[in-house]
Amino acid sequence: MIGRTWILAALLAPACVYAGGTANLTARDEQGKQLTATVEFVGTSRLRVTSPNQPGAYMIARDGKVYNIAKVQGRTVVMEAKDLMRMAGNMMPSPTAAIEQVNSVVSLTPTSARETVAGITGTVYKLTYEDGQRRTRTEDLVLAKDARATEFTSAAVHFGKTLAAASGTIIPPGADDLVARIQRDGLGLLRFGNRIEINSLNGTTPAATRFDLPAGSFQMPDLGGLFPGLGGAR
């Protein structure tokens, strides 16, 4: 599964040249544990996430839902993420976890510094914000006017919000504000402090079959419907 701490209701996606792509990223959770993931996406409607931190499992977002696919006793099992989170919580890195820590934006200011991330040169911005405990924090963000970066940001944010809705997590208004500021200026996020960094990013549209649910898999029923009190919202 993808951890609901990240990273990401849908935001309006900017017009981009690219119809999709693949991003490899590194993220760190609140405890500093490093996680890696590969994100394949087409617009904001379809997305696939794999991670060596969860070998043999991956997630697919399509048709407004997120599915977890895993091998269980040699059999491929598909379960809606909302049911899996009810039972076990969310354990994999989400590509928007860092953004979701922003309770309110104090300022987002460009600097004169430039930085190249994943082969894309962007501008270093200073973000000052309040987190959920009302502590003031400052982070360096690298933002770029690059079609691949802007589309990936839109896809990742949409995915993070879909996961949050599934788990009953409320995204703070500051996260929406930050993303709106970034997208309003036609920018994409390449680095958020030491919490997330894009290692590589291409604009080649993945094959449509990458977002299909596996044939012959066993799809778990809606456990929430069978057991309404299962796990509860987190």
C-alpha atoms as a printed R data frame, in Angstrom:
    type eleno elety resid chain resno       x       y       z
1   ATOM     1    CA   MET     A     1   0.000   0.000   0.000
2   ATOM     2    CA   ILE     A     2   0.967   3.594  -0.285
3   ATOM     3    CA   GLY     A     3   1.379   5.433   2.988
4   ATOM     4    CA   ARG     A     4  -1.264   8.036   3.645
5   ATOM     5    CA   THR     A     5   1.387  10.280   5.277
6   ATOM     6    CA   TRP     A     6   2.342  11.657   1.811
7   ATOM     7    CA   ILE     A     7   2.705  11.770  -0.145
8   ATOM     8    CA   LEU     A     8  -1.518  13.425  -2.343
9   ATOM     9    CA   ALA     A     9 -11.119  15.927  -4.094
10  ATOM    10    CA   ALA     A    10  -8.903  16.383  -7.306
11  ATOM    11    CA   LEU     A    11  -7.214  19.645  -8.251
12  ATOM    12    CA   LEU     A    12  -7.422  21.155 -11.713
13  ATOM    13    CA   ALA     A    13  -4.544  19.851 -13.801
14  ATOM    14    CA   PRO     A    14  -2.617  22.337 -15.973
15  ATOM    15    CA   ALA     A    15  -2.448  21.829 -19.719
16  ATOM    16    CA   CYS     A    16   0.688  19.808 -20.519
17  ATOM    17    CA   VAL     A    17   2.411  18.566 -23.653
18  ATOM    18    CA   TYR     A    18   2.908  15.133 -22.127
19  ATOM    19    CA   ALA     A    19   0.049  12.673 -21.707
20  ATOM    20    CA   GLY     A    20   1.873  10.755 -19.006
21  ATOM    21    CA   GLY     A    21   5.221   9.419 -17.890
22  ATOM    22    CA   THR     A    22   7.228   7.567 -15.270
23  ATOM    23    CA   ALA     A    23   8.893   9.005 -12.167
24  ATOM    24    CA   ASN     A    24  11.350   7.357  -9.803
25  ATOM    25    CA   LEU     A    25  11.481   9.050  -6.436
26  ATOM    26    CA   THR     A    26  12.950   8.857  -2.961
27  ATOM    27    CA   ALA     A    27  10.938   9.881   0.082
28  ATOM    28    CA   ARG     A    28  11.466   9.971   3.827
29  ATOM    29    CA   ASP     A    29   8.746   9.605   6.416
30  ATOM    30    CA   GLU     A    30   8.442  11.560   9.664
31  ATOM    31    CA   GLN     A    31  10.859   9.137  11.361
32  ATOM    32    CA   GLY     A    32  13.466   9.615   8.633
33  ATOM    33    CA   LYS     A    33  13.019   6.170   7.080
34  ATOM    34    CA   GLN     A    34  13.941   6.250   3.404
35  ATOM    35    CA   LEU     A    35  11.485   4.838   0.906
36  ATOM    36    CA   THR     A    36  11.665   4.564  -2.862
37  ATOM    37    CA   ALA     A    37   8.918   4.228  -5.442
38  ATOM    38    CA   THR     A    38   8.265   4.177  -9.172
39  ATOM    39    CA   VAL     A    39   5.164   6.010 -10.329
40  ATOM    40    CA   GLU     A    40   3.715   5.471 -13.805
41  ATOM    41    CA   PHE     A    41   0.864   7.778 -14.780
42  ATOM    42    CA   VAL     A    42  -1.431   8.926 -17.560
43  ATOM    43    CA   GLY     A    43  -2.889  12.328 -16.792
44  ATOM    44    CA   THR     A    44  -4.531  12.243 -13.378
45  ATOM    45    CA   SER     A    45  -6.918   9.394 -14.178
46  ATOM    46    CA   ARG     A    46  -4.563   6.403 -14.108
47  ATOM    47    CA   LEU     A    47  -1.539   5.756 -11.952
48  ATOM    48    CA   ARG     A    48   0.535   2.739 -10.899
49  ATOM    49    CA   VAL     A    49   2.947   2.702  -7.944
50  ATOM    50    CA   THR     A    50   5.525   0.054  -7.158
51  ATOM    51    CA   SER     A    51   8.154   0.070  -4.415
52  ATOM    52    CA   PRO     A    52  11.030  -2.252  -3.457
53  ATOM    53    CA   ASN     A    53   9.958  -1.543   0.124
54  ATOM    54    CA   GLN     A    54   6.887  -3.682  -0.609
55  ATOM    55    CA   PRO     A    55   8.140  -6.396  -3.008
56  ATOM    56    CA   GLY     A    56   5.447  -8.320  -4.809
57  ATOM    57    CA   ALA     A    57   2.793  -5.676  -4.224
58  ATOM    58    CA   TYR     A    58   1.730  -2.603  -6.151
59  ATOM    59    CA   MET     A    59  -1.133  -0.149  -6.403
60  ATOM    60    CA   ILE     A    60  -3.247   0.973  -9.328
61  ATOM    61    CA   ALA     A    61  -5.479   4.041  -9.384
62  ATOM    62    CA   ARG     A    62  -8.197   4.000 -12.049
63  ATOM    63    CA   ASP     A    63 -11.903   4.724 -12.411
64  ATOM    64    CA   GLY     A    64 -11.811   6.884  -9.281
65  ATOM    65    CA   LYS     A    65 -10.615   4.006  -7.083
66  ATOM    66    CA   VAL     A    66  -7.276   2.747  -5.765
67  ATOM    67    CA   TYR     A    67  -6.522  -0.968  -5.747
68  ATOM    68    CA   ASN     A    68  -3.806  -2.905  -3.949
69  ATOM    69    CA   ILE     A    69  -2.524  -5.969  -5.812
70  ATOM    70    CA   ALA     A    70  -0.453  -8.569  -3.977
71  ATOM    71    CA   LYS     A    71   0.471 -12.224  -3.991
72  ATOM    72    CA   VAL     A    72  -1.132 -14.213  -1.169
73  ATOM    73    CA   GLN     A    73  -0.101 -17.864  -0.925
74  ATOM    74    CA   GLY     A    74   0.788 -17.846  -4.604
75  ATOM    75    CA   ARG     A    75  -2.494 -16.283  -5.681
76  ATOM    76    CA   THR     A    76  -2.915 -12.731  -6.989
77  ATOM    77    CA   VAL     A    77  -5.382 -10.863  -4.796
78  ATOM    78    CA   VAL     A    78  -6.919  -7.473  -5.578
79  ATOM    79    CA   MET     A    79  -8.378  -5.351  -2.793
80  ATOM    80    CA   GLU     A    80  -9.631  -1.796  -2.770
81  ATOM    81    CA   ALA     A    81  -7.204   0.360  -0.823
82  ATOM    82    CA   LYS     A    82  -9.977   1.674   1.419
83  ATOM    83    CA   ASP     A    83 -10.620  -1.843   2.751
84  ATOM    84    CA   LEU     A    84  -6.940  -2.613   3.175
85  ATOM    85    CA   MET     A    85  -6.432   0.613   5.144
86  ATOM    86    CA   ARG     A    86  -9.374  -0.234   7.365
87  ATOM    87    CA   MET     A    87  -7.636  -3.441   8.355
88  ATOM    88    CA   ALA     A    88  -3.940  -2.625   8.339
89  ATOM    89    CA   GLY     A    89  -3.384   1.078   7.844
90  ATOM    90    CA   ASN     A    90  -1.299   2.522   5.029
91  ATOM    91    CA   MET     A    91   2.311   1.387   4.877
92  ATOM    92    CA   MET     A    92   3.874   2.474   1.579
93  ATOM    93    CA   PRO     A    93   5.151   5.950   0.683
94  ATOM    94    CA   SER     A    94   2.631   8.242  -1.012
95  ATOM    95    CA   PRO     A    95   4.034  10.792  -3.451
96  ATOM    96    CA   THR     A    96   2.388  13.645  -1.588
97  ATOM    97    CA   ALA     A    97   3.120  12.846   2.071
98  ATOM    98    CA   ALA     A    98   5.381  15.855   2.573
99  ATOM    99    CA   ILE     A    99   2.825  18.251   1.079
100 ATOM   100    CA   GLU     A   100   0.124  16.858   3.350
101 ATOM   101    CA   GLN     A   101   2.067  18.124   6.389
102 ATOM   102    CA   VAL     A   102   1.443  21.748   5.363
103 ATOM   103    CA   ASN     A   103  -1.355  23.028   7.585
104 ATOM   104    CA   SER     A   104  -1.031  26.629   6.399
105 ATOM   105    CA   VAL     A   105   1.349  28.449   4.045
106 ATOM   106    CA   VAL     A   106   3.116  31.480   5.491
107 ATOM   107    CA   SER     A   107   5.134  32.288   2.370
108 ATOM   108    CA   LEU     A   108   6.510  30.725  -0.815
109 ATOM   109    CA   THR     A   109   9.344  32.829  -2.242
110 ATOM   110    CA   PRO     A   110  11.683  32.176  -5.184
111 ATOM   111    CA   THR     A   111  15.414  32.619  -4.610
112 ATOM   112    CA   SER     A   112  18.197  33.305  -7.093
113 ATOM   113    CA   ALA     A   113  19.509  29.756  -6.690
114 ATOM   114    CA   ARG     A   114  19.065  27.144  -9.398
115 ATOM   115    CA   GLU     A   115  19.235  23.395  -8.903
116 ATOM   116    CA   THR     A   116  19.091  20.455 -11.288
117 ATOM   117    CA   VAL     A   117  16.981  17.520 -10.131
118 ATOM   118    CA   ALA     A   118  16.340  14.439 -12.305
119 ATOM   119    CA   GLY     A   119  18.047  16.238 -15.187
120 ATOM   120    CA   ILE     A   120  15.599  19.156 -14.981
121 ATOM   121    CA   THR     A   121  16.834  22.580 -13.877
122 ATOM   122    CA   GLY     A   122  14.502  24.447 -11.575
123 ATOM   123    CA   THR     A   123  14.437  27.337  -9.134
124 ATOM   124    CA   VAL     A   124  14.948  26.937  -5.391
125 ATOM   125    CA   TYR     A   125  12.002  28.365  -3.437
126 ATOM   126    CA   LYS     A   126  11.799  29.029   0.303
127 ATOM   127    CA   LEU     A   127   8.595  27.656   1.799
128 ATOM   128    CA   THR     A   128   7.613  28.745   5.295
129 ATOM   129    CA   TYR     A   129   4.592  26.961   6.716
130 ATOM   130    CA   GLU     A   130   2.847  25.793   9.866
131 ATOM   131    CA   ASP     A   131   2.515  22.052  10.394
132 ATOM   132    CA   GLY     A   132  -0.329  20.249  12.136
133 ATOM   133    CA   GLN     A   133   1.132  21.118  15.558
134 ATOM   134    CA   ARG     A   134   1.277  24.806  14.599
135 ATOM   135    CA   ARG     A   135   5.065  24.705  14.499
136 ATOM   136    CA   THR     A   136   6.660  27.034  11.948
137 ATOM   137    CA   ARG     A   137   8.908  25.244   9.502
138 ATOM   138    CA   THR     A   138  11.013  26.302   6.520
139 ATOM   139    CA   GLU     A   139  11.926  24.029   3.618
140 ATOM   140    CA   ASP     A   140  13.706  24.427   0.296
141 ATOM   141    CA   LEU     A   141  11.554  23.425  -2.650
142 ATOM   142    CA   VAL     A   142  12.824  22.974  -6.185
143 ATOM   143    CA   LEU     A   143  10.136  23.944  -8.697
144 ATOM   144    CA   ALA     A   144  10.412  23.910 -12.486
145 ATOM   145    CA   LYS     A   145   8.407  25.043 -15.491
146 ATOM   146    CA   ASP     A   146   8.609  21.663 -17.150
147 ATOM   147    CA   ALA     A   147   5.667  19.757 -18.653
148 ATOM   148    CA   ARG     A   148   6.807  16.428 -17.209
149 ATOM   149    CA   ALA     A   149   7.131  17.876 -13.712
150 ATOM   150    CA   THR     A   150   3.809  19.729 -13.788
151 ATOM   151    CA   GLU     A   151   1.889  16.690 -14.974
152 ATOM   152    CA   PHE     A   152   3.541  14.392 -12.450
153 ATOM   153    CA   THR     A   153   2.721  16.852  -9.655
154 ATOM   154    CA   SER     A   154  -0.943  16.901 -10.708
155 ATOM   155    CA   ALA     A   155  -1.084  13.097 -10.935
156 ATOM   156    CA   ALA     A   156   0.628  12.599  -7.561
157 ATOM   157    CA   VAL     A   157  -1.597  15.113  -5.789
158 ATOM   158    CA   HIS     A   158  -4.746  13.558  -7.230
159 ATOM   159    CA   PHE     A   159  -3.558  10.123  -6.117
160 ATOM   160    CA   GLY     A   160  -2.714  11.333  -2.623
161 ATOM   161    CA   LYS     A   161  -6.127  12.913  -2.247
162 ATOM   162    CA   THR     A   162  -7.858   9.771  -3.445
163 ATOM   163    CA   LEU     A   163  -5.989   7.753  -0.807
164 ATOM   164    CA   ALA     A   164  -6.758  10.319   1.874
165 ATOM   165    CA   ALA     A   165 -10.459  10.201   1.029
166 ATOM   166    CA   ALA     A   166 -10.394   6.402   1.171
167 ATOM   167    CA   SER     A   167  -8.826   6.414   4.632
168 ATOM   168    CA   GLY     A   168 -10.952   9.255   6.006
169 ATOM   169    CA   THR     A   169  -7.922  11.539   6.312
170 ATOM   170    CA   ILE     A   170  -8.629  15.255   6.012
171 ATOM   171    CA   ILE     A   171  -6.095  17.111   3.874
172 ATOM   172    CA   PRO     A   172  -5.246  20.440   5.582
173 ATOM   173    CA   PRO     A   173  -6.091  23.659   3.718
174 ATOM   174    CA   GLY     A   174  -2.414  24.603   3.556
175 ATOM   175    CA   ALA     A   175  -1.682  21.607   1.332
176 ATOM   176    CA   ASP     A   176  -4.367  22.708  -1.129
177 ATOM   177    CA   ASP     A   177  -3.051  26.266  -0.967
178 ATOM   178    CA   LEU     A   178   0.533  25.187  -1.665
179 ATOM   179    CA   VAL     A   179  -0.417  23.028  -4.643
180 ATOM   180    CA   ALA     A   180  -2.683  25.762  -6.029
181 ATOM   181    CA   ARG     A   181   0.202  28.273  -5.856
182 ATOM   182    CA   ILE     A   182   2.548  25.859  -7.614
183 ATOM   183    CA   GLN     A   183   0.073  24.991 -10.347
184 ATOM   184    CA   ARG     A   184  -1.104  28.566 -10.836
185 ATOM   185    CA   ASP     A   185   2.432  29.473 -11.915
186 ATOM   186    CA   GLY     A   186   2.715  26.436 -14.206
187 ATOM   187    CA   LEU     A   187   5.329  24.777 -11.994
188 ATOM   188    CA   GLY     A   188   6.076  21.204 -11.040
189 ATOM   189    CA   LEU     A   189   7.636  19.928  -7.802
190 ATOM   190    CA   LEU     A   190  11.043  18.230  -8.098
191 ATOM   191    CA   ARG     A   191  12.201  18.333  -4.470
192 ATOM   192    CA   PHE     A   192  10.610  19.082  -1.103
193 ATOM   193    CA   GLY     A   193  13.401  19.598   1.455
194 ATOM   194    CA   ASN     A   194  14.885  16.190   2.249
195 ATOM   195    CA   ARG     A   195  11.434  14.604   2.386
196 ATOM   196    CA   ILE     A   196  11.007  13.874  -1.297
197 ATOM   197    CA   GLU     A   197  13.160  14.056  -4.393
198 ATOM   198    CA   ILE     A   198  12.516  12.970  -7.958
199 ATOM   199    CA   ASN     A   199  15.420  10.835  -9.159
200 ATOM   200    CA   SER     A   200  14.305  10.471 -12.769
201 ATOM   201    CA   LEU     A   201  11.298  11.616 -14.770
202 ATOM   202    CA   ASN     A   202  10.370  10.944 -18.371
203 ATOM   203    CA   GLY     A   203   7.439  11.931 -20.540
204 ATOM   204    CA   THR     A   204   6.906   8.634 -22.352
205 ATOM   205    CA   THR     A   205   3.289   7.550 -21.936
206 ATOM   206    CA   PRO     A   206   3.100   4.084 -20.319
207 ATOM   207    CA   ALA     A   207   1.214   1.339 -22.134
208 ATOM   208    CA   ALA     A   208  -2.496   1.233 -21.261
209 ATOM   209    CA   THR     A   209  -2.119  -2.355 -20.057
210 ATOM   210    CA   ARG     A   210   0.063  -1.160 -17.153
211 ATOM   211    CA   PHE     A   211  -3.133   0.046 -15.466
212 ATOM   212    CA   ASP     A   212  -5.203  -3.082 -15.995
213 ATOM   213    CA   LEU     A   213  -6.134  -5.219 -13.027
214 ATOM   214    CA   PRO     A   214  -4.425  -8.605 -13.413
215 ATOM   215    CA   ALA     A   215  -6.400 -11.236 -15.294
216 ATOM   216    CA   GLY     A   216  -7.367 -14.274 -13.264
217 ATOM   217    CA   SER     A   217  -6.914 -12.442  -9.967
218 ATOM   218    CA   PHE     A   218  -9.194 -12.885  -6.964
219 ATOM   219    CA   GLN     A   219 -10.921  -9.615  -6.146
220 ATOM   220    CA   MET     A   220 -11.919  -9.214  -2.522
221 ATOM   221    CA   PRO     A   221 -15.485  -7.995  -1.939
222 ATOM   222    CA   ASP     A   222 -16.333  -4.656  -0.343
223 ATOM   223    CA   LEU     A   223 -15.403  -5.542   3.216
224 ATOM   224    CA   GLY     A   224 -16.875  -2.287   4.456
225 ATOM   225    CA   GLY     A   225 -20.246  -3.426   3.158
226 ATOM   226    CA   LEU     A   226 -19.903  -6.854   4.723
227 ATOM   227    CA   PHE     A   227 -18.478  -5.574   8.022
228 ATOM   228    CA   PRO     A   228 -19.367  -1.865   8.436
229 ATOM   229    CA   GLY     A   229 -17.342  -1.469  11.635
230 ATOM   230    CA   LEU     A   230 -14.168  -3.032  10.258
231 ATOM   231    CA   GLY     A   231 -11.116  -1.114  11.372
232 ATOM   232    CA   GLY     A   232 -12.760   2.273  11.341
233 ATOM   233    CA   ALA     A   233 -11.382   5.414   9.712
234 ATOM   234    CA   ARG     A   234  -7.842   6.426  10.618
